[in-house]
Amino acid sequence: MANRAYSTPIYTWAFHIVCTSLPALIAPVFIALAMLWLATPDPVASGHAALALEAVR
């Protein structure tokens, strides 16, 4: 039988924390960026000629 059957190495704990906590912290940032990207007006549809020309280039 193993000497320490119920102990877990620290790198396993760290890997578990990174894999579970980091996505939970980063996901709201990506959602906010997507909402900001959707809120920016389309230069072609808004009628700004200079921005529309720049968008075509």
CHARMM-style PDB file with segment names, atoms N, HN, CA, C and O in Angstrom:
ATOM      1  N   MET     1       0.842  -1.177   0.000  1.00  0.00      PROA
ATOM      2  CA  MET     1       0.000   0.000   0.000  1.00  0.00      PROA
ATOM      3  C   MET     1       0.892   1.246   0.000  1.00  0.00      PROA
ATOM      4  O   MET     1       2.004   1.229   0.527  1.00  0.00      PROA
ATOM      5  N   ALA     2       0.403   2.282  -0.577  1.00  0.00      PROA
ATOM      6  HN  ALA     2      -0.501   2.296  -1.005  1.00  0.00      PROA
ATOM      7  CA  ALA     2       1.199   3.505  -0.697  1.00  0.00      PROA
ATOM      8  C   ALA     2       1.437   4.141   0.665  1.00  0.00      PROA
ATOM      9  O   ALA     2       0.620   4.036   1.580  1.00  0.00      PROA
ATOM     10  N   ASN     3       2.571   4.797   0.765  1.00  0.00      PROA
ATOM     11  HN  ASN     3       3.235   4.883   0.022  1.00  0.00      PROA
ATOM     12  CA  ASN     3       2.939   5.444   2.013  1.00  0.00      PROA
ATOM     13  C   ASN     3       2.012   6.628   2.315  1.00  0.00      PROA
ATOM     14  O   ASN     3       1.562   6.798   3.448  1.00  0.00      PROA
ATOM     15  N   ARG     4       1.732   7.445   1.290  1.00  0.00      PROA
ATOM     16  HN  ARG     4       2.097   7.308   0.370  1.00  0.00      PROA
ATOM     17  CA  ARG     4       0.839   8.599   1.441  1.00  0.00      PROA
ATOM     18  C   ARG     4      -0.290   8.474   0.420  1.00  0.00      PROA
ATOM     19  O   ARG     4      -0.259   9.135  -0.618  1.00  0.00      PROA
ATOM     20  N   ALA     5      -1.244   7.669   0.693  1.00  0.00      PROA
ATOM     21  HN  ALA     5      -1.269   7.132   1.536  1.00  0.00      PROA
ATOM     22  CA  ALA     5      -2.288   7.356  -0.279  1.00  0.00      PROA
ATOM     23  C   ALA     5      -3.222   8.528  -0.544  1.00  0.00      PROA
ATOM     24  O   ALA     5      -3.783   8.622  -1.636  1.00  0.00      PROA
ATOM     25  N   TYR     6      -3.407   9.422   0.418  1.00  0.00      PROA
ATOM     26  HN  TYR     6      -2.952   9.346   1.305  1.00  0.00      PROA
ATOM     27  CA  TYR     6      -4.384  10.500   0.262  1.00  0.00      PROA
ATOM     28  C   TYR     6      -3.746  11.870   0.027  1.00  0.00      PROA
ATOM     29  O   TYR     6      -4.449  12.880   0.008  1.00  0.00      PROA
ATOM     30  N   SER     7      -2.435  11.917  -0.151  1.00  0.00      PROA
ATOM     31  HN  SER     7      -1.864  11.096  -0.136  1.00  0.00      PROA
ATOM     32  CA  SER     7      -1.800  13.209  -0.400  1.00  0.00      PROA
ATOM     33  C   SER     7      -1.707  13.450  -1.908  1.00  0.00      PROA
ATOM     34  O   SER     7      -1.518  12.518  -2.690  1.00  0.00      PROA
ATOM     35  N   THR     8      -1.842  14.695  -2.290  1.00  0.00      PROA
ATOM     36  HN  THR     8      -1.996  15.452  -1.655  1.00  0.00      PROA
ATOM     37  CA  THR     8      -1.770  15.084  -3.687  1.00  0.00      PROA
ATOM     38  C   THR     8      -0.618  16.063  -3.850  1.00  0.00      PROA
ATOM     39  O   THR     8      -0.473  16.981  -3.043  1.00  0.00      PROA
ATOM     40  N   PRO     9       0.202  15.885  -4.878  1.00  0.00      PROA
ATOM     41  CA  PRO     9       1.318  16.811  -5.091  1.00  0.00      PROA
ATOM     42  C   PRO     9       0.816  18.236  -5.347  1.00  0.00      PROA
ATOM     43  O   PRO     9      -0.294  18.436  -5.840  1.00  0.00      PROA
ATOM     44  N   ILE    10       1.651  19.218  -5.006  1.00  0.00      PROA
ATOM     45  HN  ILE    10       2.553  19.055  -4.605  1.00  0.00      PROA
ATOM     46  CA  ILE    10       1.247  20.612  -5.118  1.00  0.00      PROA
ATOM     47  C   ILE    10       1.000  21.011  -6.560  1.00  0.00      PROA
ATOM     48  O   ILE    10       0.127  21.840  -6.815  1.00  0.00      PROA
ATOM     49  N   TYR    11       1.736  20.452  -7.519  1.00  0.00      PROA
ATOM     50  HN  TYR    11       2.446  19.778  -7.312  1.00  0.00      PROA
ATOM     51  CA  TYR    11       1.514  20.822  -8.915  1.00  0.00      PROA
ATOM     52  C   TYR    11       0.147  20.360  -9.409  1.00  0.00      PROA
ATOM     53  O   TYR    11      -0.419  20.974 -10.314  1.00  0.00      PROA
ATOM     54  N   THR    12      -0.385  19.301  -8.836  1.00  0.00      PROA
ATOM     55  HN  THR    12       0.075  18.803  -8.101  1.00  0.00      PROA
ATOM     56  CA  THR    12      -1.729  18.868  -9.212  1.00  0.00      PROA
ATOM     57  C   THR    12      -2.767  19.855  -8.687  1.00  0.00      PROA
ATOM     58  O   THR    12      -3.731  20.176  -9.383  1.00  0.00      PROA
ATOM     59  N   TRP    13      -2.571  20.337  -7.458  1.00  0.00      PROA
ATOM     60  HN  TRP    13      -1.788  20.077  -6.892  1.00  0.00      PROA
ATOM     61  CA  TRP    13      -3.479  21.353  -6.908  1.00  0.00      PROA
ATOM     62  C   TRP    13      -3.397  22.630  -7.728  1.00  0.00      PROA
ATOM     63  O   TRP    13      -4.424  23.227  -8.051  1.00  0.00      PROA
ATOM     64  N   ALA    14      -2.176  23.057  -8.070  1.00  0.00      PROA
ATOM     65  HN  ALA    14      -1.342  22.572  -7.808  1.00  0.00      PROA
ATOM     66  CA  ALA    14      -1.992  24.287  -8.846  1.00  0.00      PROA
ATOM     67  C   ALA    14      -2.632  24.156 -10.219  1.00  0.00      PROA
ATOM     68  O   ALA    14      -3.284  25.086 -10.691  1.00  0.00      PROA
ATOM     69  N   PHE    15      -2.450  23.009 -10.860  1.00  0.00      PROA
ATOM     70  HN  PHE    15      -1.919  22.254 -10.476  1.00  0.00      PROA
ATOM     71  CA  PHE    15      -3.055  22.781 -12.175  1.00  0.00      PROA
ATOM     72  C   PHE    15      -4.570  22.828 -12.081  1.00  0.00      PROA
ATOM     73  O   PHE    15      -5.223  23.397 -12.956  1.00  0.00      PROA
ATOM     74  N   HSD    16      -5.131  22.251 -11.057  1.00  0.00      PROA
ATOM     75  HN  HSD    16      -4.600  21.789 -10.347  1.00  0.00      PROA
ATOM     76  CA  HSD    16      -6.581  22.255 -10.874  1.00  0.00      PROA
ATOM     77  C   HSD    16      -7.103  23.675 -10.656  1.00  0.00      PROA
ATOM     78  O   HSD    16      -8.129  24.055 -11.220  1.00  0.00      PROA
ATOM     79  N   ILE    17      -6.400  24.454  -9.839  1.00  0.00      PROA
ATOM     80  HN  ILE    17      -5.567  24.145  -9.381  1.00  0.00      PROA
ATOM     81  CA  ILE    17      -6.828  25.829  -9.573  1.00  0.00      PROA
ATOM     82  C   ILE    17      -6.746  26.671 -10.840  1.00  0.00      PROA
ATOM     83  O   ILE    17      -7.657  27.448 -11.128  1.00  0.00      PROA
ATOM     84  N   VAL    18      -5.665  26.523 -11.596  1.00  0.00      PROA
ATOM     85  HN  VAL    18      -4.926  25.892 -11.362  1.00  0.00      PROA
ATOM     86  CA  VAL    18      -5.512  27.292 -12.837  1.00  0.00      PROA
ATOM     87  C   VAL    18      -6.578  26.901 -13.848  1.00  0.00      PROA
ATOM     88  O   VAL    18      -7.142  27.772 -14.511  1.00  0.00      PROA
ATOM     89  N   CYS    19      -6.861  25.636 -13.980  1.00  0.00      PROA
ATOM     90  HN  CYS    19      -6.403  24.928 -13.442  1.00  0.00      PROA
ATOM     91  CA  CYS    19      -7.832  25.182 -14.977  1.00  0.00      PROA
ATOM     92  C   CYS    19      -9.272  25.534 -14.610  1.00  0.00      PROA
ATOM     93  O   CYS    19     -10.128  25.600 -15.493  1.00  0.00      PROA
ATOM     94  N   THR    20      -9.554  25.758 -13.347  1.00  0.00      PROA
ATOM     95  HN  THR    20      -8.859  25.705 -12.629  1.00  0.00      PROA
ATOM     96  CA  THR    20     -10.927  26.067 -12.956  1.00  0.00      PROA
ATOM     97  C   THR    20     -11.138  27.550 -12.688  1.00  0.00      PROA
ATOM     98  O   THR    20     -12.191  28.090 -13.025  1.00  0.00      PROA
ATOM     99  N   SER    21     -10.170  28.212 -12.095  1.00  0.00      PROA
ATOM    100  HN  SER    21      -9.314  27.773 -11.821  1.00  0.00      PROA
ATOM    101  CA  SER    21     -10.354  29.612 -11.707  1.00  0.00      PROA
ATOM    102  C   SER    21     -10.020  30.581 -12.827  1.00  0.00      PROA
ATOM    103  O   SER    21     -10.720  31.578 -13.006  1.00  0.00      PROA
ATOM    104  N   LEU    22      -8.982  30.315 -13.570  1.00  0.00      PROA
ATOM    105  HN  LEU    22      -8.414  29.505 -13.424  1.00  0.00      PROA
ATOM    106  CA  LEU    22      -8.553  31.240 -14.616  1.00  0.00      PROA
ATOM    107  C   LEU    22      -9.618  31.446 -15.690  1.00  0.00      PROA
ATOM    108  O   LEU    22      -9.871  32.596 -16.049  1.00  0.00      PROA
ATOM    109  N   PRO    23     -10.255  30.409 -16.224  1.00  0.00      PROA
ATOM    110  CA  PRO    23     -11.324  30.654 -17.199  1.00  0.00      PROA
ATOM    111  C   PRO    23     -12.495  31.432 -16.605  1.00  0.00      PROA
ATOM    112  O   PRO    23     -13.136  32.216 -17.305  1.00  0.00      PROA
ATOM    113  N   ALA    24     -12.776  31.224 -15.333  1.00  0.00      PROA
ATOM    114  HN  ALA    24     -12.255  30.587 -14.764  1.00  0.00      PROA
ATOM    115  CA  ALA    24     -13.869  31.950 -14.694  1.00  0.00      PROA
ATOM    116  C   ALA    24     -13.542  33.432 -14.554  1.00  0.00      PROA
ATOM    117  O   ALA    24     -14.453  34.260 -14.534  1.00  0.00      PROA
ATOM    118  N   LEU    25     -12.273  33.779 -14.457  1.00  0.00      PROA
ATOM    119  HN  LEU    25     -11.533  33.106 -14.473  1.00  0.00      PROA
ATOM    120  CA  LEU    25     -11.875  35.177 -14.371  1.00  0.00      PROA
ATOM    121  C   LEU    25     -11.722  35.828 -15.740  1.00  0.00      PROA
ATOM    122  O   LEU    25     -11.940  37.032 -15.877  1.00  0.00      PROA
ATOM    123  N   ILE    26     -11.352  35.057 -16.747  1.00  0.00      PROA
ATOM    124  HN  ILE    26     -11.174  34.079 -16.636  1.00  0.00      PROA
ATOM    125  CA  ILE    26     -11.105  35.614 -18.080  1.00  0.00      PROA
ATOM    126  C   ILE    26     -12.393  35.713 -18.895  1.00  0.00      PROA
ATOM    127  O   ILE    26     -12.510  36.611 -19.729  1.00  0.00      PROA
ATOM    128  N   ALA    27     -13.348  34.838 -18.686  1.00  0.00      PROA
ATOM    129  HN  ALA    27     -13.253  34.109 -18.008  1.00  0.00      PROA
ATOM    130  CA  ALA    27     -14.580  34.829 -19.482  1.00  0.00      PROA
ATOM    131  C   ALA    27     -15.329  36.161 -19.444  1.00  0.00      PROA
ATOM    132  O   ALA    27     -15.768  36.616 -20.500  1.00  0.00      PROA
ATOM    133  N   PRO    28     -15.500  36.809 -18.299  1.00  0.00      PROA
ATOM    134  CA  PRO    28     -16.193  38.110 -18.316  1.00  0.00      PROA
ATOM    135  C   PRO    28     -15.458  39.176 -19.122  1.00  0.00      PROA
ATOM    136  O   PRO    28     -16.090  40.063 -19.696  1.00  0.00      PROA
ATOM    137  N   VAL    29     -14.136  39.099 -19.169  1.00  0.00      PROA
ATOM    138  HN  VAL    29     -13.623  38.379 -18.702  1.00  0.00      PROA
ATOM    139  CA  VAL    29     -13.375  40.058 -19.975  1.00  0.00      PROA
ATOM    140  C   VAL    29     -13.688  39.864 -21.456  1.00  0.00      PROA
ATOM    141  O   VAL    29     -13.899  40.837 -22.179  1.00  0.00      PROA
ATOM    142  N   PHE    30     -13.717  38.625 -21.903  1.00  0.00      PROA
ATOM    143  HN  PHE    30     -13.545  37.834 -21.315  1.00  0.00      PROA
ATOM    144  CA  PHE    30     -14.038  38.349 -23.305  1.00  0.00      PROA
ATOM    145  C   PHE    30     -15.474  38.739 -23.638  1.00  0.00      PROA
ATOM    146  O   PHE    30     -15.744  39.233 -24.733  1.00  0.00      PROA
ATOM    147  N   ILE    31     -16.387  38.525 -22.714  1.00  0.00      PROA
ATOM    148  HN  ILE    31     -16.168  38.123 -21.824  1.00  0.00      PROA
ATOM    149  CA  ILE    31     -17.785  38.910 -22.942  1.00  0.00      PROA
ATOM    150  C   ILE    31     -17.896  40.422 -23.043  1.00  0.00      PROA
ATOM    151  O   ILE    31     -18.622  40.930 -23.897  1.00  0.00      PROA
ATOM    152  N   ALA    32     -17.185  41.150 -22.183  1.00  0.00      PROA
ATOM    153  HN  ALA    32     -16.595  40.737 -21.490  1.00  0.00      PROA
ATOM    154  CA  ALA    32     -17.213  42.617 -22.240  1.00  0.00      PROA
ATOM    155  C   ALA    32     -16.607  43.128 -23.542  1.00  0.00      PROA
ATOM    156  O   ALA    32     -17.133  44.070 -24.135  1.00  0.00      PROA
ATOM    157  N   LEU    33     -15.517  42.528 -23.992  1.00  0.00      PROA
ATOM    158  HN  LEU    33     -15.089  41.764 -23.510  1.00  0.00      PROA
ATOM    159  CA  LEU    33     -14.923  42.931 -25.265  1.00  0.00      PROA
ATOM    160  C   LEU    33     -15.854  42.660 -26.435  1.00  0.00      PROA
ATOM    161  O   LEU    33     -15.929  43.468 -27.360  1.00  0.00      PROA
ATOM    162  N   ALA    34     -16.558  41.545 -26.411  1.00  0.00      PROA
ATOM    163  HN  ALA    34     -16.496  40.889 -25.659  1.00  0.00      PROA
ATOM    164  CA  ALA    34     -17.508  41.235 -27.485  1.00  0.00      PROA
ATOM    165  C   ALA    34     -18.659  42.229 -27.489  1.00  0.00      PROA
ATOM    166  O   ALA    34     -19.106  42.653 -28.555  1.00  0.00      PROA
ATOM    167  N   MET    35     -19.140  42.604 -26.317  1.00  0.00      PROA
ATOM    168  HN  MET    35     -18.777  42.260 -25.451  1.00  0.00      PROA
ATOM    169  CA  MET    35     -20.227  43.587 -26.253  1.00  0.00      PROA
ATOM    170  C   MET    35     -19.746  44.958 -26.731  1.00  0.00      PROA
ATOM    171  O   MET    35     -20.489  45.675 -27.401  1.00  0.00      PROA
ATOM    172  N   LEU    36     -18.517  45.322 -26.393  1.00  0.00      PROA
ATOM    173  HN  LEU    36     -17.914  44.739 -25.848  1.00  0.00      PROA
ATOM    174  CA  LEU    36     -17.954  46.589 -26.856  1.00  0.00      PROA
ATOM    175  C   LEU    36     -17.788  46.582 -28.369  1.00  0.00      PROA
ATOM    176  O   LEU    36     -18.050  47.587 -29.030  1.00  0.00      PROA
ATOM    177  N   TRP    37     -17.354  45.453 -28.920  1.00  0.00      PROA
ATOM    178  HN  TRP    37     -17.141  44.637 -28.384  1.00  0.00      PROA
ATOM    179  CA  TRP    37     -17.179  45.329 -30.365  1.00  0.00      PROA
ATOM    180  C   TRP    37     -18.528  45.435 -31.082  1.00  0.00      PROA
ATOM    181  O   TRP    37     -18.619  46.026 -32.158  1.00  0.00      PROA
ATOM    182  N   LEU    38     -19.561  44.866 -30.485  1.00  0.00      PROA
ATOM    183  HN  LEU    38     -19.486  44.387 -29.611  1.00  0.00      PROA
ATOM    184  CA  LEU    38     -20.890  44.955 -31.094  1.00  0.00      PROA
ATOM    185  C   LEU    38     -21.475  46.356 -30.984  1.00  0.00      PROA
ATOM    186  O   LEU    38     -22.323  46.733 -31.792  1.00  0.00      PROA
ATOM    187  N   ALA    39     -21.040  47.127 -30.006  1.00  0.00      PROA
ATOM    188  HN  ALA    39     -20.350  46.820 -29.349  1.00  0.00      PROA
ATOM    189  CA  ALA    39     -21.583  48.462 -29.800  1.00  0.00      PROA
ATOM    190  C   ALA    39     -20.943  49.501 -30.711  1.00  0.00      PROA
ATOM    191  O   ALA    39     -21.502  50.585 -30.880  1.00  0.00      PROA
ATOM    192  N   THR    40     -19.784  49.204 -31.307  1.00  0.00      PROA
ATOM    193  HN  THR    40     -19.330  48.324 -31.170  1.00  0.00      PROA
ATOM    194  CA  THR    40     -19.146  50.178 -32.185  1.00  0.00      PROA
ATOM    195  C   THR    40     -19.901  50.238 -33.506  1.00  0.00      PROA
ATOM    196  O   THR    40     -20.239  49.195 -34.066  1.00  0.00      PROA
ATOM    197  N   PRO    41     -20.171  51.438 -34.016  1.00  0.00      PROA
ATOM    198  CA  PRO    41     -20.937  51.549 -35.248  1.00  0.00      PROA
ATOM    199  C   PRO    41     -20.119  51.142 -36.471  1.00  0.00      PROA
ATOM    200  O   PRO    41     -18.895  51.270 -36.494  1.00  0.00      PROA
ATOM    201  N   ASP    42     -20.806  50.663 -37.456  1.00  0.00      PROA
ATOM    202  HN  ASP    42     -21.801  50.558 -37.438  1.00  0.00      PROA
ATOM    203  CA  ASP    42     -20.188  50.314 -38.719  1.00  0.00      PROA
ATOM    204  C   ASP    42     -19.907  51.605 -39.486  1.00  0.00      PROA
ATOM    205  O   ASP    42     -20.840  52.375 -39.716  1.00  0.00      PROA
ATOM    206  N   PRO    43     -18.652  51.878 -39.897  1.00  0.00      PROA
ATOM    207  CA  PRO    43     -18.363  53.143 -40.571  1.00  0.00      PROA
ATOM    208  C   PRO    43     -19.081  53.287 -41.906  1.00  0.00      PROA
ATOM    209  O   PRO    43     -19.412  54.405 -42.302  1.00  0.00      PROA
ATOM    210  N   VAL    44     -19.325  52.208 -42.596  1.00  0.00      PROA
ATOM    211  HN  VAL    44     -19.056  51.300 -42.274  1.00  0.00      PROA
ATOM    212  CA  VAL    44     -20.002  52.292 -43.892  1.00  0.00      PROA
ATOM    213  C   VAL    44     -21.475  52.623 -43.686  1.00  0.00      PROA
ATOM    214  O   VAL    44     -22.030  53.463 -44.394  1.00  0.00      PROA
ATOM    215  N   ALA    45     -22.101  51.972 -42.728  1.00  0.00      PROA
ATOM    216  HN  ALA    45     -21.650  51.289 -42.153  1.00  0.00      PROA
ATOM    217  CA  ALA    45     -23.529  52.187 -42.502  1.00  0.00      PROA
ATOM    218  C   ALA    45     -23.807  53.524 -41.820  1.00  0.00      PROA
ATOM    219  O   ALA    45     -24.894  54.079 -41.980  1.00  0.00      PROA
ATOM    220  N   SER    46     -22.849  54.050 -41.067  1.00  0.00      PROA
ATOM    221  HN  SER    46     -21.965  53.600 -40.937  1.00  0.00      PROA
ATOM    222  CA  SER    46     -23.101  55.299 -40.345  1.00  0.00      PROA
ATOM    223  C   SER    46     -22.891  56.532 -41.219  1.00  0.00      PROA
ATOM    224  O   SER    46     -23.273  57.630 -40.814  1.00  0.00      PROA
ATOM    225  N   GLY    47     -22.300  56.389 -42.398  1.00  0.00      PROA
ATOM    226  HN  GLY    47     -21.989  55.498 -42.727  1.00  0.00      PROA
ATOM    227  CA  GLY    47     -22.176  57.499 -43.318  1.00  0.00      PROA
ATOM    228  C   GLY    47     -20.907  58.316 -43.192  1.00  0.00      PROA
ATOM    229  O   GLY    47     -20.811  59.379 -43.807  1.00  0.00      PROA
ATOM    230  N   HSD    48     -19.938  57.869 -42.429  1.00  0.00      PROA
ATOM    231  HN  HSD    48     -20.015  57.006 -41.930  1.00  0.00      PROA
ATOM    232  CA  HSD    48     -18.671  58.586 -42.323  1.00  0.00      PROA
ATOM    233  C   HSD    48     -17.799  58.215 -43.531  1.00  0.00      PROA
ATOM    234  O   HSD    48     -17.299  57.094 -43.627  1.00  0.00      PROA
ATOM    235  N   ALA    49     -17.630  59.159 -44.434  1.00  0.00      PROA
ATOM    236  HN  ALA    49     -18.036  60.070 -44.356  1.00  0.00      PROA
ATOM    237  CA  ALA    49     -16.945  58.864 -45.699  1.00  0.00      PROA
ATOM    238  C   ALA    49     -15.479  58.498 -45.472  1.00  0.00      PROA
ATOM    239  O   ALA    49     -14.987  57.538 -46.066  1.00  0.00      PROA
ATOM    240  N   ALA    50     -14.784  59.236 -44.633  1.00  0.00      PROA
ATOM    241  HN  ALA    50     -15.183  60.016 -44.150  1.00  0.00      PROA
ATOM    242  CA  ALA    50     -13.363  58.963 -44.410  1.00  0.00      PROA
ATOM    243  C   ALA    50     -13.177  57.587 -43.742  1.00  0.00      PROA
ATOM    244  O   ALA    50     -12.282  56.825 -44.109  1.00  0.00      PROA
ATOM    245  N   LEU    51     -14.022  57.292 -42.775  1.00  0.00      PROA
ATOM    246  HN  LEU    51     -14.748  57.911 -42.477  1.00  0.00      PROA
ATOM    247  CA  LEU    51     -13.915  55.992 -42.121  1.00  0.00      PROA
ATOM    248  C   LEU    51     -14.319  54.862 -43.061  1.00  0.00      PROA
ATOM    249  O   LEU    51     -13.752  53.770 -43.012  1.00  0.00      PROA
ATOM    250  N   ALA    52     -15.299  55.130 -43.914  1.00  0.00      PROA
ATOM    251  HN  ALA    52     -15.759  56.017 -43.954  1.00  0.00      PROA
ATOM    252  CA  ALA    52     -15.719  54.109 -44.870  1.00  0.00      PROA
ATOM    253  C   ALA    52     -14.604  53.823 -45.857  1.00  0.00      PROA
ATOM    254  O   ALA    52     -14.367  52.668 -46.209  1.00  0.00      PROA
ATOM    255  N   LEU    53     -13.910  54.873 -46.313  1.00  0.00      PROA
ATOM    256  HN  LEU    53     -14.102  55.812 -46.028  1.00  0.00      PROA
ATOM    257  CA  LEU    53     -12.783  54.672 -47.219  1.00  0.00      PROA
ATOM    258  C   LEU    53     -11.684  53.891 -46.528  1.00  0.00      PROA
ATOM    259  O   LEU    53     -11.066  53.018 -47.138  1.00  0.00      PROA
ATOM    260  N   GLU    54     -11.431  54.191 -45.265  1.00  0.00      PROA
ATOM    261  HN  GLU    54     -11.933  54.900 -44.769  1.00  0.00      PROA
ATOM    262  CA  GLU    54     -10.399  53.487 -44.522  1.00  0.00      PROA
ATOM    263  C   GLU    54     -10.793  52.026 -44.295  1.00  0.00      PROA
ATOM    264  O   GLU    54      -9.932  51.147 -44.273  1.00  0.00      PROA
ATOM    265  N   ALA    55     -12.073  51.769 -44.130  1.00  0.00      PROA
ATOM    266  HN  ALA    55     -12.773  52.483 -44.149  1.00  0.00      PROA
ATOM    267  CA  ALA    55     -12.541  50.406 -43.929  1.00  0.00      PROA
ATOM    268  C   ALA    55     -12.392  49.589 -45.201  1.00  0.00      PROA
ATOM    269  O   ALA    55     -12.143  48.385 -45.141  1.00  0.00      PROA
ATOM    270  N   VAL    56     -12.541  50.234 -46.349  1.00  0.00      PROA
ATOM    271  HN  VAL    56     -12.743  51.212 -46.397  1.00  0.00      PROA
ATOM    272  CA  VAL    56     -12.420  49.515 -47.625  1.00  0.00      PROA
ATOM    273  C   VAL    56     -10.967  49.148 -47.893  1.00  0.00      PROA
ATOM    274  O   VAL    56     -10.685  48.082 -48.441  1.00  0.00      PROA
ATOM    275  N   ARG    57     -10.051  50.020 -47.513  1.00  0.00      PROA
ATOM    276  HN  ARG    57     -10.280  50.886 -47.068  1.00  0.00      PROA
ATOM    277  CA  ARG    57      -8.635  49.729 -47.739  1.00  0.00      PROA
ATOM    278  C   ARG    57      -8.252  48.530 -46.943  1.00  0.00      PROA
ATOM    279  OT1 ARG    57      -7.098  48.105 -46.984  1.00  0.00      PROA
TER     280      ARG     57
END
